[in-house]
Amino acid sequence: MRFLPREEKFFVYFLEQIKIASEAASLLCNGVQQYPSGFIGVAEKIKALETRGDAVVRDVYVRLTQTFITPLDPEDLHTLASLLDDVIDGLEDTAHRIAVYRVNPLPTAVAGICSQIVACTQALDLAFHSLQSDRKIHEHCEEVMRLEESVDAQVRSAIQELFETEKDAIQVIKLKEIYDFLEATADSCEDVADALQNVVVKNS
């Protein structure tokens, strides 16, 4: 069963959004691994991707108002587009704060968490492509949820270490906020996976 036919423009929009999210996540991860070298440029590239993502969301909303019959419930399409946009926004928010706060050195935990978020976006990409056949959609969504739990555990551990070892209160505040945005981004990935599974169940 095809839940979202390839010829439908909405499918193209979602693939474009997840492509943007995956690219932004990879840029963030690579930038963090090489930090601080060139990170301002990385943040600017991610901001440009976020702007592209906003344009895609606007296109989705406009098409929803112009399409009488949609392949799925219009509310579900709106929700998926909005949640995917949250992922992109979270990546841009994180990159912006890392660039502005100039914490140096960044704890190694940041790179580890970023790599998990990259894996989240890759699993979401596989899940959306699986809409063509219904095979492995739930498997890919479950992988996102597993990764989100891993991020939660890593963030908790990193924050605990931060409070135990960092004596500079300003550094604590900066790093705590960076960790919070990383965790929120992983949560947004899980929200997309949840919404996608709900759509599949509704249309089975």
NUDRENMI-351494 format. One record per residue: x, y, z of N, C-alpha, C in turn; chain; residue number from 1. Coordinates in steps of 0.1 Angstrom, whole numbers. Each point is the difference from the previous one (the first is absolute). Layout:
N
n.u X&n.v Y&n.w Z&ca.u X&ca.v Y&ca.w Z&c.u X&c.v Y&c.w Z&torro A&nuba NUM;
...
END
This chain:
204
n.u 8&n.v -12&n.w 0&ca.u -8&ca.v 12&ca.w 0&c.u 9&c.v 12&c.w 0&torro A&nuba 1;
n.u -4&n.v 10&n.w -8&ca.u 8&ca.v 13&ca.w -1&c.u -8&c.v 10&c.w 8&torro A&nuba 2;
n.u 6&n.v 5&n.w 11&ca.u -6&ca.v 9&ca.w 9&c.u 0&c.v 14&c.w -6&torro A&nuba 3;
n.u 11&n.v 4&n.w -8&ca.u 1&ca.v 13&ca.w -6&c.u 6&c.v -1&c.w -13&torro A&nuba 4;
n.u -8&n.v -1&n.w -11&ca.u 5&ca.v -2&ca.w -13&c.u 11&c.v 9&c.w -5&torro A&nuba 5;
n.u 9&n.v -5&n.w -7&ca.u 12&ca.v 8&ca.w -4&c.u -4&c.v 12&c.w -8&torro A&nuba 6;
n.u -10&n.v -1&n.w -8&ca.u -4&ca.v 11&ca.w -8&c.u -6&c.v 12&c.w 8&torro A&nuba 7;
n.u -3&n.v -2&n.w 12&ca.u -6&ca.v 10&ca.w 8&c.u 11&c.v 10&c.w 4&torro A&nuba 8;
n.u -3&n.v 13&n.w -1&ca.u 9&ca.v 10&ca.w 3&c.u 4&c.v 0&c.w 15&torro A&nuba 9;
n.u -9&n.v -4&n.w 8&ca.u 3&ca.v 0&ca.w 15&c.u 12&c.v -9&c.w 3&torro A&nuba 10;
n.u 0&n.v -12&n.w -7&ca.u 11&ca.v -9&ca.w 2&c.u 13&c.v 7&c.w -3&torro A&nuba 11;
n.u 1&n.v 7&n.w -11&ca.u 12&ca.v 7&ca.w -4&c.u 4&c.v 11&c.w 10&torro A&nuba 12;
n.u -10&n.v 7&n.w 6&ca.u 3&ca.v 9&ca.w 10&c.u 6&c.v -6&c.w 12&torro A&nuba 13;
n.u -6&n.v -11&n.w 5&ca.u 6&ca.v -7&ca.w 11&c.u 14&c.v -5&c.w -2&torro A&nuba 14;
n.u 3&n.v -5&n.w -12&ca.u 13&ca.v -5&ca.w -3&c.u 10&c.v 12&c.w 0&torro A&nuba 15;
n.u -5&n.v 11&n.w -5&ca.u 9&ca.v 12&ca.w 0&c.u 3&c.v 5&c.w 14&torro A&nuba 16;
n.u -10&n.v -1&n.w 9&ca.u 2&ca.v 4&ca.w 13&c.u 10&c.v -9&c.w 7&torro A&nuba 17;
n.u -2&n.v -13&n.w -1&ca.u 9&ca.v -9&ca.w 7&c.u 14&c.v 0&c.w -6&torro A&nuba 18;
n.u 1&n.v 4&n.w -13&ca.u 13&ca.v 2&ca.w -7&c.u 7&c.v 12&c.w 7&torro A&nuba 19;
n.u -7&n.v 10&n.w 2&ca.u 5&ca.v 12&ca.w 6&c.u 5&c.v -3&c.w 14&torro A&nuba 20;
n.u -9&n.v -7&n.w 8&ca.u 3&ca.v -3&ca.w 14&c.u 13&c.v -9&c.w 0&torro A&nuba 21;
n.u 1&n.v -10&n.w -9&ca.u 12&ca.v -9&ca.w 0&c.u 12&c.v 8&c.w -3&torro A&nuba 22;
n.u -1&n.v 9&n.w -10&ca.u 12&ca.v 8&ca.w -3&c.u 4&c.v 9&c.w 11&torro A&nuba 23;
n.u -10&n.v 6&n.w 7&ca.u 4&ca.v 9&ca.w 11&c.u 6&c.v -7&c.w 11&torro A&nuba 24;
n.u -6&n.v -12&n.w 3&ca.u 6&ca.v -8&ca.w 11&c.u 14&c.v -5&c.w -3&torro A&nuba 25;
n.u 3&n.v -3&n.w -12&ca.u 14&ca.v -4&ca.w -4&c.u 9&c.v 12&c.w 1&torro A&nuba 26;
n.u -4&n.v 11&n.w -5&ca.u 8&ca.v 12&ca.w 1&c.u 3&c.v 3&c.w 15&torro A&nuba 27;
n.u -10&n.v -1&n.w 9&ca.u 2&ca.v 3&ca.w 14&c.u 10&c.v -10&c.w 6&torro A&nuba 28;
n.u -2&n.v -12&n.w -3&ca.u 9&ca.v -11&ca.w 5&c.u 14&c.v 2&c.w -4&torro A&nuba 29;
n.u 2&n.v 3&n.w -13&ca.u 14&ca.v 2&ca.w -5&c.u 6&c.v 12&c.w 5&torro A&nuba 30;
n.u -8&n.v 11&n.w 2&ca.u 4&ca.v 12&ca.w 5&c.u 5&c.v -1&c.w 14&torro A&nuba 31;
n.u -8&n.v -7&n.w 8&ca.u 4&ca.v -2&ca.w 14&c.u 13&c.v -8&c.w 2&torro A&nuba 32;
n.u 1&n.v -10&n.w -9&ca.u 12&ca.v -8&ca.w 0&c.u 13&c.v 8&c.w -3&torro A&nuba 33;
n.u -2&n.v 10&n.w -8&ca.u 12&ca.v 9&ca.w -4&c.u 0&c.v 13&c.w 8&torro A&nuba 34;
n.u -9&n.v 2&n.w 9&ca.u -2&ca.v 12&ca.w 8&c.u 14&c.v 3&c.w 7&torro A&nuba 35;
n.u 3&n.v 14&n.w 0&ca.u -8&ca.v 11&ca.w -4&c.u 3&c.v 4&c.w -15&torro A&nuba 36;
n.u 9&n.v -7&n.w -7&ca.u 4&ca.v 4&ca.w -13&c.u -12&c.v 0&c.w -10&torro A&nuba 37;
n.u -3&n.v 12&n.w -5&ca.u -10&ca.v 2&ca.w -10&c.u -14&c.v -2&c.w 4&torro A&nuba 38;
n.u -3&n.v 0&n.w 14&ca.u -14&ca.v -3&ca.w 4&c.u -9&c.v 12&c.w -4&torro A&nuba 39;
n.u 4&n.v 12&n.w 0&ca.u -8&ca.v 11&ca.w -4&c.u -6&c.v -2&c.w -13&torro A&nuba 40;
n.u 8&n.v -5&n.w -10&ca.u -5&ca.v -3&ca.w -13&c.u -9&c.v -12&c.w 0&torro A&nuba 41;
n.u 2&n.v -10&n.w 8&ca.u -9&ca.v -11&ca.w 2&c.u -14&c.v 5&c.w 4&torro A&nuba 42;
n.u 0&n.v 9&n.w 10&ca.u -13&ca.v 5&ca.w 6&c.u -7&c.v 8&c.w -11&torro A&nuba 43;
n.u 7&n.v 7&n.w -8&ca.u -6&ca.v 8&ca.w -11&c.u -6&c.v -10&c.w -11&torro A&nuba 44;
n.u 7&n.v -10&n.w -3&ca.u -6&ca.v -10&ca.w -9&c.u -13&c.v -7&c.w 5&torro A&nuba 45;
n.u 1&n.v -3&n.w 13&ca.u -12&ca.v -6&ca.w 6&c.u -12&c.v 10&c.w 1&torro A&nuba 46;
n.u 3&n.v 13&n.w 2&ca.u -10&ca.v 10&ca.w 0&c.u -6&c.v 1&c.w -14&torro A&nuba 47;
n.u 8&n.v -1&n.w -11&ca.u -5&ca.v 0&ca.w -13&c.u -9&c.v -12&c.w -3&torro A&nuba 48;
n.u 3&n.v -11&n.w 5&ca.u -8&ca.v -12&ca.w -1&c.u -13&c.v 2&c.w 7&torro A&nuba 49;
n.u 0&n.v 6&n.w 12&ca.u -12&ca.v 2&ca.w 8&c.u -9&c.v 9&c.w -8&torro A&nuba 50;
n.u 5&n.v 10&n.w -7&ca.u -8&ca.v 9&ca.w -8&c.u -6&c.v -7&c.w -11&torro A&nuba 51;
n.u 7&n.v -9&n.w -7&ca.u -6&ca.v -9&ca.w -10&c.u -11&c.v -9&c.w 6&torro A&nuba 52;
n.u 2&n.v -5&n.w 12&ca.u -10&ca.v -8&ca.w 6&c.u -13&c.v 8&c.w 3&torro A&nuba 53;
n.u 2&n.v 12&n.w 4&ca.u -12&ca.v 9&ca.w 2&c.u -8&c.v 2&c.w -13&torro A&nuba 54;
n.u 7&n.v 1&n.w -11&ca.u -7&ca.v 2&ca.w -13&c.u -7&c.v -12&c.w -4&torro A&nuba 55;
n.u 5&n.v -12&n.w 3&ca.u -7&ca.v -13&ca.w -3&c.u -13&c.v -1&c.w 8&torro A&nuba 56;
n.u 1&n.v 4&n.w 13&ca.u -12&ca.v -1&ca.w 9&c.u -11&c.v 10&c.w -5&torro A&nuba 57;
n.u 4&n.v 12&n.w -4&ca.u -9&ca.v 9&ca.w -6&c.u -7&c.v -6&c.w -12&torro A&nuba 58;
n.u 8&n.v -7&n.w -9&ca.u -6&ca.v -6&ca.w -12&c.u -10&c.v -11&c.w 4&torro A&nuba 59;
n.u 3&n.v -7&n.w 11&ca.u -9&ca.v -11&ca.w 4&c.u -13&c.v 7&c.w 5&torro A&nuba 60;
n.u 1&n.v 10&n.w 7&ca.u -13&ca.v 7&ca.w 6&c.u -8&c.v 6&c.w -12&torro A&nuba 61;
n.u 7&n.v 6&n.w -10&ca.u -7&ca.v 6&ca.w -11&c.u -7&c.v -11&c.w -8&torro A&nuba 62;
n.u 7&n.v -11&n.w -2&ca.u -6&ca.v -11&ca.w -8&c.u -12&c.v -7&c.w 7&torro A&nuba 63;
n.u 1&n.v 0&n.w 13&ca.u -11&ca.v -6&ca.w 8&c.u -13&c.v 9&c.w -2&torro A&nuba 64;
n.u 2&n.v 13&n.w -1&ca.u -12&ca.v 8&ca.w -2&c.u -5&c.v 0&c.w -14&torro A&nuba 65;
n.u 8&n.v -5&n.w -9&ca.u -4&ca.v -1&ca.w -14&c.u -4&c.v -13&c.w -5&torro A&nuba 66;
n.u 2&n.v -11&n.w 8&ca.u -3&ca.v -13&ca.w -4&c.u -13&c.v -5&c.w 6&torro A&nuba 67;
n.u -10&n.v -4&n.w -8&ca.u -13&ca.v -4&ca.w 5&c.u 1&c.v -14&c.w 6&torro A&nuba 68;
n.u 7&n.v -9&n.w -7&ca.u 2&ca.v -14&ca.w 4&c.u 14&c.v -3&c.w 2&torro A&nuba 69;
n.u 4&n.v -3&n.w 13&ca.u 14&ca.v -3&ca.w 3&c.u 2&c.v -15&c.w 2&torro A&nuba 70;
n.u 13&n.v -5&n.w -2&ca.u 2&ca.v -14&ca.w 2&c.u -2&c.v -5&c.w 14&torro A&nuba 71;
n.u 2&n.v 9&n.w 9&ca.u -2&ca.v -3&ca.w 15&c.u -9&c.v 11&c.w 6&torro A&nuba 72;
n.u -4&n.v -2&n.w 12&ca.u -7&ca.v 11&ca.w 7&c.u 9&c.v 12&c.w 0&torro A&nuba 73;
n.u -6&n.v 12&n.w -4&ca.u 7&ca.v 12&ca.w -1&c.u 7&c.v 4&c.w 14&torro A&nuba 74;
n.u -7&n.v -3&n.w 11&ca.u 6&ca.v 3&ca.w 13&c.u 12&c.v -8&c.w 2&torro A&nuba 75;
n.u 1&n.v -13&n.w -5&ca.u 11&ca.v -8&ca.w 2&c.u 12&c.v 5&c.w -9&torro A&nuba 76;
n.u -3&n.v 4&n.w -12&ca.u 10&ca.v 6&ca.w -8&c.u 6&c.v 13&c.w 6&torro A&nuba 77;
n.u -9&n.v 8&n.w 6&ca.u 4&ca.v 12&ca.w 6&c.u 9&c.v -3&c.w 12&torro A&nuba 78;
n.u -4&n.v -10&n.w 8&ca.u 8&ca.v -4&ca.w 12&c.u 14&c.v -5&c.w -4&torro A&nuba 79;
n.u 1&n.v -9&n.w -10&ca.u 13&ca.v -5&ca.w -4&c.u 9&c.v 11&c.w -5&torro A&nuba 80;
n.u -5&n.v 9&n.w -8&ca.u 8&ca.v 11&ca.w -5&c.u 5&c.v 9&c.w 12&torro A&nuba 81;
n.u -9&n.v 3&n.w 9&ca.u 4&ca.v 8&ca.w 11&c.u 10&c.v -6&c.w 9&torro A&nuba 82;
n.u -1&n.v -13&n.w 3&ca.u 9&ca.v -8&ca.w 8&c.u 14&c.v -1&c.w -7&torro A&nuba 83;
n.u 0&n.v -2&n.w -13&ca.u 13&ca.v -1&ca.w -7&c.u 7&c.v 14&c.w 1&torro A&nuba 84;
n.u -8&n.v 10&n.w -1&ca.u 6&ca.v 14&ca.w 1&c.u 5&c.v 2&c.w 14&torro A&nuba 85;
n.u -6&n.v -6&n.w 10&ca.u 6&ca.v 1&ca.w 14&c.u 14&c.v -6&c.w 1&torro A&nuba 86;
n.u 2&n.v -11&n.w -7&ca.u 13&ca.v -6&ca.w 0&c.u 10&c.v 9&c.w -6&torro A&nuba 87;
n.u -3&n.v 6&n.w -12&ca.u 9&ca.v 9&ca.w -6&c.u 3&c.v 12&c.w 9&torro A&nuba 88;
n.u -11&n.v 6&n.w 5&ca.u 2&ca.v 11&ca.w 9&c.u 9&c.v -3&c.w 12&torro A&nuba 89;
n.u -2&n.v -12&n.w 6&ca.u 8&ca.v -4&ca.w 11&c.u 15&c.v -1&c.w -3&torro A&nuba 90;
n.u 3&n.v -5&n.w -12&ca.u 14&ca.v 0&ca.w -5&c.u 6&c.v 14&c.w -2&torro A&nuba 91;
n.u -8&n.v 9&n.w -5&ca.u 5&ca.v 13&ca.w -2&c.u 2&c.v 7&c.w 13&torro A&nuba 92;
n.u -10&n.v -1&n.w 9&ca.u 1&ca.v 6&ca.w 14&c.u 13&c.v -5&c.w 7&torro A&nuba 93;
n.u 3&n.v -13&n.w -1&ca.u 12&ca.v -5&ca.w 6&c.u 12&c.v 5&c.w -6&torro A&nuba 94;
n.u 1&n.v 0&n.w -13&ca.u 12&ca.v 6&ca.w -7&c.u 2&c.v 14&c.w 3&torro A&nuba 95;
n.u -11&n.v 8&n.w 1&ca.u 1&ca.v 14&ca.w 3&c.u 6&c.v 2&c.w 14&torro A&nuba 96;
n.u -4&n.v -7&n.w 9&ca.u 5&ca.v 1&ca.w 14&c.u 14&c.v -4&c.w 1&torro A&nuba 97;
n.u 4&n.v -11&n.w -6&ca.u 14&ca.v -4&ca.w 0&c.u 9&c.v 11&c.w -6&torro A&nuba 98;
n.u -5&n.v 6&n.w -11&ca.u 8&ca.v 10&ca.w -6&c.u 1&c.v 13&c.w 8&torro A&nuba 99;
n.u -11&n.v 4&n.w 7&ca.u 0&ca.v 12&ca.w 7&c.u 6&c.v -1&c.w 14&torro A&nuba 100;
n.u -2&n.v -12&n.w 6&ca.u 6&ca.v -1&ca.w 14&c.u 15&c.v -3&c.w 0&torro A&nuba 101;
n.u 5&n.v -5&n.w -11&ca.u 14&ca.v -2&ca.w -1&c.u 7&c.v -8&c.w 12&torro A&nuba 102;
n.u -7&n.v -10&n.w 4&ca.u 6&ca.v -9&ca.w 10&c.u 11&c.v -8&c.w -6&torro A&nuba 103;
n.u 12&n.v 2&n.w 6&ca.u 12&ca.v -7&ca.w -5&c.u 9&c.v -5&c.w 11&torro A&nuba 104;
n.u 2&n.v -13&n.w 1&ca.u -4&ca.v -10&ca.w -9&c.u -15&c.v -5&c.w 3&torro A&nuba 105;
n.u -6&n.v -5&n.w -11&ca.u -13&ca.v -6&ca.w 2&c.u 2&c.v -14&c.w 6&torro A&nuba 106;
n.u -8&n.v -4&n.w 9&ca.u 1&ca.v -14&ca.w 6&c.u -2&c.v -10&c.w -11&torro A&nuba 107;
n.u 7&n.v -11&n.w 1&ca.u -1&ca.v -11&ca.w -10&c.u -14&c.v -5&c.w -1&torro A&nuba 108;
n.u -8&n.v 1&n.w 10&ca.u -14&ca.v -5&ca.w 0&c.u -8&c.v 7&c.w -10&torro A&nuba 109;
n.u 3&n.v 13&n.w -3&ca.u -8&ca.v 7&ca.w -11&c.u 1&c.v -7&c.w -13&torro A&nuba 110;
n.u 12&n.v -4&n.w -4&ca.u 2&ca.v -7&ca.w -13&c.u -7&c.v -13&c.w 0&torro A&nuba 111;
n.u 0&n.v -7&n.w 12&ca.u -6&ca.v -13&ca.w 0&c.u -15&c.v 1&c.w -1&torro A&nuba 112;
n.u -6&n.v 10&n.w 6&ca.u -15&ca.v 3&ca.w -1&c.u -3&c.v 3&c.w -14&torro A&nuba 113;
n.u 8&n.v 9&n.w -6&ca.u -3&ca.v 4&ca.w -14&c.u 0&c.v -12&c.w -9&torro A&nuba 114;
n.u 9&n.v -9&n.w 2&ca.u 0&ca.v -12&ca.w -9&c.u -12&c.v -8&c.w 1&torro A&nuba 115;
n.u -6&n.v 0&n.w 12&ca.u -13&ca.v -8&ca.w 2&c.u -11&c.v 8&c.w -7&torro A&nuba 116;
n.u 0&n.v 13&n.w 0&ca.u -10&ca.v 7&ca.w -7&c.u 1&c.v -2&c.w -15&torro A&nuba 117;
n.u 12&n.v 0&n.w -5&ca.u 2&ca.v -4&ca.w -14&c.u -7&c.v -13&c.w -3&torro A&nuba 118;
n.u 3&n.v -10&n.w 8&ca.u -6&ca.v -13&ca.w -2&c.u -16&c.v 1&c.w 1&torro A&nuba 119;
n.u -5&n.v 8&n.w 8&ca.u -15&ca.v 2&ca.w 1&c.u -5&c.v 5&c.w -13&torro A&nuba 120;
n.u 7&n.v 10&n.w -6&ca.u -5&ca.v 6&ca.w -13&c.u 1&c.v -11&c.w -11&torro A&nuba 121;
n.u 10&n.v -8&n.w 1&ca.u 2&ca.v -11&ca.w -10&c.u -11&c.v -10&c.w 1&torro A&nuba 122;
n.u -4&n.v -3&n.w 12&ca.u -11&ca.v -10&ca.w 2&c.u -13&c.v 6&c.w -4&torro A&nuba 123;
n.u -2&n.v 13&n.w 2&ca.u -12&ca.v 6&ca.w -5&c.u -1&c.v 1&c.w -15&torro A&nuba 124;
n.u 12&n.v 2&n.w -6&ca.u 0&ca.v 0&ca.w -15&c.u -4&c.v -14&c.w -5&torro A&nuba 125;
n.u 5&n.v -11&n.w 6&ca.u -4&ca.v -13&ca.w -4&c.u -15&c.v -3&c.w 2&torro A&nuba 126;
n.u -5&n.v 6&n.w 11&ca.u -14&ca.v -2&ca.w 4&c.u -9&c.v 6&c.w -11&torro A&nuba 127;
n.u 3&n.v 13&n.w -4&ca.u -8&ca.v 7&ca.w -9&c.u 1&c.v -7&c.w -14&torro A&nuba 128;
n.u 12&n.v -5&n.w -4&ca.u 1&ca.v -7&ca.w -12&c.u -8&c.v -13&c.w 0&torro A&nuba 129;
n.u -2&n.v -6&n.w 12&ca.u -7&ca.v -12&ca.w 2&c.u -15&c.v 2&c.w -2&torro A&nuba 130;
n.u -5&n.v 12&n.w 0&ca.u -14&ca.v 3&ca.w -2&c.u -5&c.v -5&c.w -14&torro A&nuba 131;
n.u 10&n.v -3&n.w -9&ca.u -4&ca.v -5&ca.w -13&c.u -5&c.v -14&c.w 1&torro A&nuba 132;
n.u 4&n.v -8&n.w 10&ca.u -4&ca.v -14&ca.w 0&c.u -5&c.v -5&c.w 13&torro A&nuba 133;
n.u 1&n.v 7&n.w 11&ca.u -4&ca.v -3&ca.w 14&c.u 10&c.v -9&c.w 6&torro A&nuba 134;
n.u 11&n.v -4&n.w -7&ca.u 9&ca.v -10&ca.w 6&c.u 10&c.v 8&c.w 9&torro A&nuba 135;
n.u 2&n.v -5&n.w 12&ca.u 10&ca.v 5&ca.w 9&c.u -2&c.v 15&c.w 5&torro A&nuba 136;
n.u -12&n.v 5&n.w -2&ca.u -3&ca.v 13&ca.w 5&c.u 2&c.v 0&c.w 15&torro A&nuba 137;
n.u -7&n.v -9&n.w 7&ca.u 0&ca.v -1&ca.w 14&c.u 14&c.v -3&c.w 5&torro A&nuba 138;
n.u 7&n.v -8&n.w -7&ca.u 14&ca.v -3&ca.w 4&c.u 9&c.v 12&c.w 0&torro A&nuba 139;
n.u -1&n.v 8&n.w -10&ca.u 8&ca.v 13&ca.w 0&c.u -5&c.v 10&c.w 10&torro A&nuba 140;
n.u -13&n.v 0&n.w 3&ca.u -5&ca.v 9&ca.w 10&c.u 5&c.v -4&c.w 14&torro A&nuba 141;
n.u 0&n.v -13&n.w 2&ca.u 5&ca.v -6&ca.w 13&c.u 14&c.v 3&c.w 2&torro A&nuba 142;
n.u 8&n.v 0&n.w -11&ca.u 14&ca.v 4&ca.w 1&c.u 2&c.v 15&c.w 4&torro A&nuba 143;
n.u -9&n.v 8&n.w -5&ca.u 1&ca.v 14&ca.w 4&c.u -3&c.v 1&c.w 15&torro A&nuba 144;
n.u -10&n.v -7&n.w 5&ca.u -3&ca.v 0&ca.w 14&c.u 12&c.v -5&c.w 9&torro A&nuba 145;
n.u 6&n.v -11&n.w -5&ca.u 12&ca.v -5&ca.w 7&c.u 11&c.v 10&c.w 1&torro A&nuba 146;
n.u 2&n.v 7&n.w -11&ca.u 11&ca.v 10&ca.w 0&c.u -4&c.v 12&c.w 9&torro A&nuba 147;
n.u -12&n.v 3&n.w 0&ca.u -5&ca.v 12&ca.w 9&c.u 3&c.v -4&c.w 14&torro A&nuba 148;
n.u -3&n.v -12&n.w 4&ca.u 3&ca.v -4&ca.w 14&c.u 15&c.v 0&c.w 3&torro A&nuba 149;
n.u 8&n.v -4&n.w -10&ca.u 14&ca.v 1&ca.w 2&c.u 5&c.v 14&c.w 2&torro A&nuba 150;
n.u -6&n.v 10&n.w -8&ca.u 4&ca.v 14&ca.w 1&c.u -4&c.v 5&c.w 14&torro A&nuba 151;
n.u -12&n.v -4&n.w 5&ca.u -4&ca.v 4&ca.w 13&c.u 10&c.v -5&c.w 11&torro A&nuba 152;
n.u 4&n.v -12&n.w -1&ca.u 10&ca.v -5&ca.w 10&c.u 13&c.v 7&c.w -1&torro A&nuba 153;
n.u 4&n.v 3&n.w -12&ca.u 13&ca.v 7&ca.w -2&c.u -1&c.v 14&c.w 5&torro A&nuba 154;
n.u -11&n.v 6&n.w -2&ca.u -1&ca.v 14&ca.w 5&c.u -1&c.v 0&c.w 15&torro A&nuba 155;
n.u -7&n.v -9&n.w 6&ca.u 0&ca.v 0&ca.w 15&c.u 14&c.v -2&c.w 5&torro A&nuba 156;
n.u 7&n.v -9&n.w -6&ca.u 14&ca.v -3&ca.w 5&c.u 9&c.v 12&c.w -2&torro A&nuba 157;
n.u -2&n.v 7&n.w -11&ca.u 9&ca.v 11&ca.w -3&c.u -3&c.v 12&c.w 9&torro A&nuba 158;
n.u -13&n.v 2&n.w 3&ca.u -4&ca.v 11&ca.w 9&c.u 5&c.v -3&c.w 14&torro A&nuba 159;
n.u -1&n.v -13&n.w 4&ca.u 5&ca.v -3&ca.w 14&c.u 15&c.v 3&c.w 1&torro A&nuba 160;
n.u 7&n.v -5&n.w -11&ca.u 15&ca.v 3&ca.w 0&c.u 3&c.v 15&c.w 0&torro A&nuba 161;
n.u -8&n.v 7&n.w -7&ca.u 1&ca.v 15&ca.w -1&c.u -1&c.v 6&c.w 13&torro A&nuba 162;
n.u -10&n.v -3&n.w 8&ca.u -2&ca.v 6&ca.w 13&c.u 10&c.v -5&c.w 10&torro A&nuba 163;
n.u 6&n.v -12&n.w -2&ca.u 10&ca.v -5&ca.w 9&c.u 14&c.v 6&c.w -2&torro A&nuba 164;
n.u 3&n.v 4&n.w -13&ca.u 13&ca.v 3&ca.w -3&c.u 3&c.v 15&c.w -4&torro A&nuba 165;
n.u -11&n.v 6&n.w -5&ca.u 2&ca.v 14&ca.w -5&c.u -2&c.v 10&c.w 11&torro A&nuba 166;
n.u 10&n.v 9&n.w 2&ca.u -1&ca.v 9&ca.w 11&c.u -5&c.v 14&c.w -4&torro A&nuba 167;
n.u 1&n.v 2&n.w -13&ca.u -4&ca.v 13&ca.w -6&c.u -15&c.v 0&c.w -2&torro A&nuba 168;
n.u -8&n.v 8&n.w 7&ca.u -14&ca.v 0&ca.w -1&c.u -5&c.v 4&c.w -14&torro A&nuba 169;
n.u 7&n.v 9&n.w -7&ca.u -5&ca.v 4&ca.w -13&c.u 2&c.v -12&c.w -10&torro A&nuba 170;
n.u 11&n.v -7&n.w 2&ca.u 2&ca.v -12&ca.w -9&c.u -11&c.v -10&c.w 2&torro A&nuba 171;
n.u -3&n.v -2&n.w 13&ca.u -11&ca.v -9&ca.w 3&c.u -13&c.v 3&c.w -7&torro A&nuba 172;
n.u -4&n.v 13&n.w 1&ca.u -12&ca.v 5&ca.w -6&c.u 0&c.v -2&c.w -15&torro A&nuba 173;
n.u 12&n.v 3&n.w -7&ca.u 1&ca.v -1&ca.w -14&c.u -1&c.v -15&c.w -4&torro A&nuba 174;
n.u 7&n.v -9&n.w 6&ca.u 0&ca.v -14&ca.w -4&c.u -13&c.v -6&c.w 3&torro A&nuba 175;
n.u -6&n.v 3&n.w 12&ca.u -13&ca.v -6&ca.w 3&c.u -10&c.v 4&c.w -11&torro A&nuba 176;
n.u 0&n.v 12&n.w -5&ca.u -9&ca.v 4&ca.w -10&c.u 2&c.v -8&c.w -13&torro A&nuba 177;
n.u 13&n.v -2&n.w -4&ca.u 3&ca.v -7&ca.w -12&c.u -5&c.v -15&c.w 2&torro A&nuba 178;
n.u 3&n.v -6&n.w 11&ca.u -5&ca.v -13&ca.w 2&c.u -16&c.v -1&c.w 0&torro A&nuba 179;
n.u -6&n.v 10&n.w 5&ca.u -15&ca.v 1&ca.w 0&c.u -5&c.v 0&c.w -15&torro A&nuba 180;
n.u 7&n.v 8&n.w -8&ca.u -5&ca.v 1&ca.w -14&c.u 3&c.v -13&c.w -8&torro A&nuba 181;
n.u 11&n.v -6&n.w 3&ca.u 3&ca.v -13&ca.w -6&c.u -11&c.v -10&c.w 4&torro A&nuba 182;
n.u -3&n.v -1&n.w 13&ca.u -11&ca.v -9&ca.w 4&c.u -13&c.v 3&c.w -6&torro A&nuba 183;
n.u -3&n.v 13&n.w -1&ca.u -13&ca.v 4&ca.w -6&c.u -1&c.v -4&c.w -15&torro A&nuba 184;
n.u 12&n.v 1&n.w -7&ca.u 0&ca.v -4&ca.w -14&c.u -2&c.v -15&c.w -1&torro A&nuba 185;
n.u 6&n.v -8&n.w 8&ca.u -3&ca.v -14&ca.w 0&c.u -14&c.v -3&c.w 3&torro A&nuba 186;
n.u -6&n.v 7&n.w 10&ca.u -14&ca.v -2&ca.w 3&c.u -9&c.v 3&c.w -12&torro A&nuba 187;
n.u 4&n.v 11&n.w -8&ca.u -8&ca.v 3&ca.w -12&c.u 1&c.v -11&c.w -10&torro A&nuba 188;
n.u 11&n.v -7&n.w -1&ca.u 1&ca.v -11&ca.w -9&c.u -9&c.v -11&c.w 4&torro A&nuba 189;
n.u -1&n.v -3&n.w 13&ca.u -9&ca.v -10&ca.w 5&c.u -15&c.v 4&c.w -2&torro A&nuba 190;
n.u -3&n.v 13&n.w 1&ca.u -13&ca.v 5&ca.w -3&c.u -4&c.v -3&c.w -14&torro A&nuba 191;
n.u 9&n.v 2&n.w -9&ca.u -2&ca.v -3&ca.w -15&c.u -3&c.v -15&c.w -1&torro A&nuba 192;
n.u 8&n.v -8&n.w 6&ca.u -2&ca.v -15&ca.w -1&c.u -14&c.v -4&c.w 6&torro A&nuba 193;
n.u -3&n.v 6&n.w 11&ca.u -13&ca.v -3&ca.w 6&c.u -12&c.v 3&c.w -9&torro A&nuba 194;
n.u 1&n.v 12&n.w -6&ca.u -10&ca.v 5&ca.w -9&c.u -1&c.v -8&c.w -12&torro A&nuba 195;
n.u 11&n.v -4&n.w -5&ca.u 1&ca.v -9&ca.w -12&c.u -7&c.v -13&c.w 2&torro A&nuba 196;
n.u 3&n.v -6&n.w 11&ca.u -6&ca.v -13&ca.w 4&c.u -15&c.v 1&c.w 2&torro A&nuba 197;
n.u -4&n.v 11&n.w 6&ca.u -15&ca.v 3&ca.w 1&c.u -7&c.v 1&c.w -14&torro A&nuba 198;
n.u 7&n.v 6&n.w -9&ca.u -6&ca.v 2&ca.w -13&c.u -1&c.v -14&c.w -7&torro A&nuba 199;
n.u 10&n.v -8&n.w 2&ca.u 0&ca.v -14&ca.w -6&c.u -11&c.v -8&c.w 6&torro A&nuba 200;
n.u -2&n.v 1&n.w 13&ca.u -10&ca.v -8&ca.w 6&c.u -14&c.v 5&c.w -4&torro A&nuba 201;
n.u -2&n.v 13&n.w -1&ca.u -13&ca.v 5&ca.w -5&c.u -4&c.v -4&c.w -14&torro A&nuba 202;
n.u 11&n.v -2&n.w -8&ca.u -3&ca.v -2&ca.w -14&c.u 2&c.v -15&c.w -4&torro A&nuba 203;
n.u 2&n.v -9&n.w 10&ca.u 2&ca.v -14&ca.w -3&c.u -13&c.v -7&c.w -4&torro A&nuba 204;
END
